[in-house]
Amino acid sequence: MTTFLPDLVEQLLAGPHPLPIAAAGDPVLRVPAARYDGQLTSEQLSRLISAMRDTMYAAPGVGLAAPQIGIPLRLAVVEDRADVPPEVRAARERFPLPFRVLINPEYHAVGEARSAFFEGCLSVPGWAAVVARPTTVRVRGANEHGESFDEEVSGWTARILQHETDHLDGTLYLDRAITRSLTSAENFTEHWNQPTPENAARALRFDISTS
């Protein structure tokens, strides 16, 4: 792992940009990623983070994990400008999340409260499904400068951090989704692009409360 990762990163960064994103079915998305323990030089890490950030913006998305670009490291980038209507922001507790880097993150639920909303994924393009997740989580990890963090986050920020950390464990959001809620992007835009999935639950006949 230590010997081949720098070469893998260099090959990736020498290729097309934005970086290609692995789609569901690619084995790299199903293997738990290795902890980052200095396998890359600071210059390589910086260039990789910059390329991931540009790729996330271009997709566009609010997060990108290293396995999604074929790099099996516990590294992710996130940012959410929360450019949504006020009623959506209120229902989802979705507030701006400045760009940040997550290295070796892990999370644990705080309390029993769970929230259910539609999610999508850059590695599962064209689809969305409802996922019930802990509303508040405690997240531990480090940033790109090696500075540790240990914090509680709630609402949509908690959802983003859970989603990206799951990628590092080889888990896709579909593994946690209510399968009956699965919808194409076209049908989501036409029918279910609402602050909450309550109408979808009634029409598609799935139960949010027991998810």
C-alpha positions in Angstrom: 0.0 0.0 0.0 2.7 2.5 1.0 4.8 1.8 -2.1 2.1 1.9 -4.8 -0.1 4.7 -3.6 2.2 7.6 -4.6 2.5 6.1 -8.1 -1.3 5.6 -8.3 -1.9 9.2 -7.3 0.6 10.5 -9.8 -1.0 8.5 -12.6 -4.4 9.8 -11.7 -3.3 13.4 -11.5 -1.5 13.1 -14.9 -4.8 12.1 -16.5 -7.9 14.0 -17.5 -9.5 16.6 -15.2 -12.0 16.8 -13.7 -11.0 13.3 -12.4 -13.2 10.4 -13.5 -15.6 9.2 -10.8 -16.0 5.5 -10.2 -19.6 4.2 -10.6 -21.4 1.6 -8.6 -20.1 -1.8 -9.4 -16.4 -0.7 -9.4 -14.7 -2.8 -6.7 -12.8 0.2 -5.3 -16.1 1.5 -3.9 -16.6 -1.7 -1.9 -13.2 -2.1 -0.2 -12.6 -0.3 3.1 -10.0 2.4 2.5 -6.7 2.4 4.2 -6.0 4.9 7.0 -3.9 7.9 5.8 -0.6 7.7 7.7 1.6 9.9 5.5 1.8 7.6 2.5 2.0 10.8 0.3 4.2 13.8 0.4 2.6 17.0 1.6 2.9 18.3 -2.0 1.1 15.2 -3.4 -1.6 15.4 -0.8 -2.1 19.0 -1.6 -2.4 18.4 -5.3 -4.8 15.4 -4.8 -7.0 17.5 -2.5 -7.1 20.3 -5.0 -8.1 17.9 -7.8 -10.8 16.4 -5.7 -12.1 19.8 -4.9 -12.3 20.8 -8.5 -13.9 17.4 -9.4 -16.5 17.9 -6.7 -17.4 21.3 -8.0 -17.6 20.1 -11.6 -19.8 17.2 -10.9 -21.5 19.1 -9.1 -21.7 17.6 -5.6 -21.3 18.5 -1.9 -18.7 15.8 -1.2 -16.2 13.4 -2.7 -14.3 10.6 -1.2 -11.0 9.3 -2.4 -12.3 5.8 -3.3 -14.7 7.5 -5.7 -11.7 8.5 -7.8 -10.0 5.2 -7.4 -7.7 6.1 -4.5 -8.2 3.7 -1.5 -7.4 6.2 1.2 -9.5 7.5 4.1 -9.7 11.0 2.6 -12.7 13.1 1.6 -13.6 16.6 0.8 -16.9 18.4 1.5 -18.6 21.7 0.9 -22.2 22.8 0.8 -23.2 26.2 -0.2 -26.8 25.4 0.8 -28.2 27.4 -2.1 -31.8 26.2 -1.6 -35.1 27.8 -0.8 -35.8 28.9 2.8 -38.4 26.2 3.3 -35.9 23.5 2.2 -33.2 24.9 4.4 -35.6 24.9 7.4 -37.0 21.4 6.9 -33.6 19.8 6.3 -31.5 22.0 8.7 -29.3 22.7 5.7 -26.9 25.5 6.3 -23.7 26.5 4.5 -20.8 24.1 5.1 -17.4 25.7 4.2 -14.9 23.6 2.3 -13.1 21.2 4.5 -10.9 18.1 4.2 -11.6 14.9 6.2 -8.7 12.6 6.9 -9.4 9.3 8.7 -12.9 10.4 9.8 -15.3 8.2 11.8 -18.7 9.0 13.3 -21.0 7.8 16.0 -24.7 8.7 16.5 -25.5 11.1 19.3 -29.0 10.3 20.7 -31.8 8.3 19.1 -33.2 10.9 16.7 -33.2 10.0 13.0 -34.1 12.0 9.9 -35.2 10.6 6.6 -34.5 12.5 3.3 -33.7 11.7 -0.3 -30.0 11.3 -1.1 -28.1 10.9 -4.3 -24.5 10.0 -5.1 -22.0 10.9 -7.7 -21.2 7.2 -8.0 -24.8 6.3 -8.6 -25.8 8.9 -11.2 -29.4 9.3 -12.2 -31.0 7.9 -9.0 -32.0 9.0 -5.6 -33.5 7.2 -2.6 -34.6 8.0 1.0 -32.1 7.3 3.7 -32.8 7.5 7.4 -29.7 8.6 9.3 -28.9 9.8 12.8 -29.8 13.5 13.0 -26.8 14.3 15.2 -23.4 12.6 15.1 -20.0 13.0 16.7 -17.3 13.1 14.1 -13.6 12.6 14.8 -10.7 12.9 12.3 -8.0 15.3 11.1 -7.7 18.0 8.5 -5.1 18.3 5.7 -2.6 19.9 8.2 -2.8 17.0 10.6 -4.9 18.9 13.1 -7.4 16.7 14.9 -11.0 17.5 15.3 -13.8 16.1 17.5 -17.1 17.7 17.1 -20.9 17.2 17.1 -22.8 18.1 13.9 -26.5 18.0 13.1 -28.9 18.3 10.2 -27.7 18.2 6.6 -24.0 18.7 7.5 -24.3 15.5 9.6 -25.8 13.7 6.6 -23.0 14.8 4.3 -20.3 13.7 6.7 -22.0 10.3 7.2 -22.4 9.8 3.5 -18.8 10.5 2.7 -17.4 8.6 5.7 -19.5 5.6 4.6 -17.7 5.7 1.3 -14.4 5.1 3.2 -15.9 2.0 4.7 -17.0 0.6 1.3 -20.6 1.5 1.9 -22.9 3.2 -0.6 -26.0 5.1 0.4 -28.1 2.5 -1.3 -27.0 0.0 1.3 -28.9 2.1 3.9 -31.7 3.3 1.7 -35.4 2.4 1.8 -35.4 0.5 -1.5 -39.0 1.2 -2.2 -38.3 4.9 -2.4 -35.8 4.5 -5.2 -36.5 7.0 -8.0 -34.9 8.2 -11.2 -33.6 11.7 -11.2 -36.2 12.6 -13.7 -39.1 11.4 -11.5 -37.5 13.0 -8.5 -37.4 16.4 -10.2 -41.0 16.0 -11.5 -42.6 14.5 -8.4 -40.5 14.5 -5.3 -38.3 17.6 -5.2 -39.9 18.8 -2.0 -38.6 19.8 1.4 -39.4 16.4 2.9 -40.2 12.9 1.5 -43.6 12.7 3.1 -45.5 12.9 -0.2 -43.2 10.3 -1.8 -43.8 8.0 1.2 -47.5 8.1 0.7 -47.5 7.8 -3.0 -44.8 5.1 -3.2 -46.0 3.4 -0.1 -43.0 3.2 2.1 -42.8 4.0 5.8 -40.3 6.6 6.9 -41.0 6.0 10.6 -39.7 2.5 10.6 -36.8 3.0 8.2 
